[in-house]
Amino acid sequence: MAVQGVSIALATEDVARSVQFYLDQLGFACPLQLDGFARVRLGAADMEYGVREFGLLDDNGYRLSFAQHVAAN
């Protein structure tokens, strides 16, 4: 399954470290980073029901779910 897009808001103890993880390990871009908060993005965001999902555990122990719209048959 190819990820078409996802946007994640990060609010962690070490935002800079988390941003680097998403950039270096997962290929995300970081359009916004402030003290204590950042938003990372990969492609265009699409959060609808009727999706195919997969998850991962990131470097802070957060479980993330990624979703892709599945066309009706």
Secondary structure as UniProt FT lines:
FT   STRAND          5..10
FT   TURN            13..14
FT   HELIX           15..26
FT   STRAND          29..34
FT   TURN            35..36
FT   STRAND          37..43
FT   STRAND          51..57
FT   TURN            59..60
FT   STRAND          63..69
//
